[in-house]
Amino acid sequence: MSNTPMAASPLTRAVLEIDEYVSGLGWDQPARLFALVDTARLRADQPSLADRLGLQDEPESSGLTPIEQDEIPTDQPLDEFLGTIAWPDAVVGCALVVERLMLPPSAEAQVPQGLNEAKLAQWVAEHPDRQEVRMTVAVLRDGSRDSALRLREKDSTTEVLTGSDLVPGLAEALTATFEE
């Protein structure tokens, strides 16, 4: 997982590392949740875990280590599930990976009025301009955020789009998991 740019911030590197990991699993994956921990603190506080994760041999630079969490329940809406999360103090951030269908902005004017959520999802799934996208969104306790978007039709590391405001609603939902 070393295709991440060294000049990027630790959060951006973590987002790209997670994107690369999930990319290796292929498409049509369930949502995945990751805790982000400070790598130096992990090495100091839990050297055996750091060793099992292969972190003892890495350079002593500041960084974040993503640790995948248990499966996200599929019988509960994602926003409801996120509302149940409470992170321990050692977790400095979290990340979520989800796959969705999206439409270009030009399709907004075509959306039929009065569709319920299920009918809207069906309409999007059948739209000829739909795109499959994998979104990796990460936030830190201090409010920092970053994300990566990967289109299925351009499934290449060099085609991944990154930015802090690409998926603001999901970033806000993840930030809320740190509120008391």
MOKALIN-V984587 format. One record per residue. N is the residue number from 1. RES is the residue in one letter. PHI is phi in degrees with one decimal (999 if undefined). Layout:
n: [N	N]
res: [RES	RES]
phi: [PHI	PHI]
This chain:
n: [1	2	3	4	5	6	7	8	9	10	11	12	13	14	15	16	17	18	19	20	21	22	23	24	25	26	27	28	29	30	31	32	33	34	35	36	37	38	39	40	41	42	43	44	45	46	47	48	49	50	51	52	53	54	55	56	57	58	59	60	61	62	63	64	65	66	67	68	69	70	71	72	73	74	75	76	77	78	79	80	81	82	83	84	85	86	87	88	89	90	91	92	93	94	95	96	97	98	99	100	101	102	103	104	105	106	107	108	109	110	111	112	113	114	115	116	117	118	119	120	121	122	123	124	125	126	127	128	129	130	131	132	133	134	135	136	137	138	139	140	141	142	143	144	145	146	147	148	149	150	151	152	153	154	155	156	157	158	159	160	161	162	163	164	165	166	167	168	169	170	171	172	173	174	175	176	177	178	179	180]
res: [M	S	N	T	P	M	A	A	S	P	L	T	R	A	V	L	E	I	D	E	Y	V	S	G	L	G	W	D	Q	P	A	R	L	F	A	L	V	D	T	A	R	L	R	A	D	Q	P	S	L	A	D	R	L	G	L	Q	D	E	P	E	S	S	G	L	T	P	I	E	Q	D	E	I	P	T	D	Q	P	L	D	E	F	L	G	T	I	A	W	P	D	A	V	V	G	C	A	L	V	V	E	R	L	M	L	P	P	S	A	E	A	Q	V	P	Q	G	L	N	E	A	K	L	A	Q	W	V	A	E	H	P	D	R	Q	E	V	R	M	T	V	A	V	L	R	D	G	S	R	D	S	A	L	R	L	R	E	K	D	S	T	T	E	V	L	T	G	S	D	L	V	P	G	L	A	E	A	L	T	A	T	F	E	E]
phi: [999	-113.5	-87.2	-83.6	-66.6	-70.5	-77.4	-69.6	-66.7	-56.9	-67.3	-63.1	-61.1	-64.4	-60.5	-70.0	-64.7	-64.7	-57.6	-66.0	-60.2	-67.0	-58.6	-66.6	-87.4	90.1	-89.5	63.3	-96.6	-71.4	-61.1	-131.1	-114.5	-128.9	-87.2	-111.9	-121.3	-68.3	-61.5	-62.8	-66.4	-62.0	-59.4	-74.2	-83.1	-138.4	-60.7	-69.2	-66.6	-59.1	-66.4	-63.8	-84.5	76.0	-92.4	-70.4	-93.2	-79.0	-58.4	-78.1	-100.7	-69.4	-174.9	-121.9	-109.2	-81.3	-125.7	-66.4	-95.7	-58.1	-57.3	-81.2	-62.7	-89.7	-93.3	-132.5	-57.5	-57.5	-64.7	-66.2	-60.9	-59.7	-67.9	-97.2	-85.2	-134.2	-98.2	-70.2	-58.3	-67.3	-87.2	-93.4	-169.7	-148.6	-141.3	-132.9	-118.5	-137.4	-107.1	-145.0	-95.7	-135.8	-119.9	-68.9	-54.1	-63.1	-82.0	-56.9	-69.1	-89.0	-63.8	-64.0	-77.6	78.0	-80.4	-77.5	-59.7	-66.0	-68.0	-63.3	-60.8	-65.5	-61.5	-63.2	-61.5	-95.7	-69.1	-66.8	-97.5	-65.2	-130.8	-89.0	-134.6	-107.1	-111.7	-114.5	-123.1	-132.1	-136.5	-112.4	-57.0	-78.7	97.5	-62.3	-147.9	-156.7	-153.9	-134.0	-120.3	-129.5	-84.2	-61.4	-73.5	-126.7	-79.5	-145.9	-56.1	-76.0	-102.6	-76.6	-94.2	-122.9	171.8	-81.1	-119.3	-76.2	-136.1	-62.6	-63.4	-69.4	-62.5	-65.7	-65.3	-69.1	-59.9	-64.0	-70.2	-99.9	-76.8	-74.5]
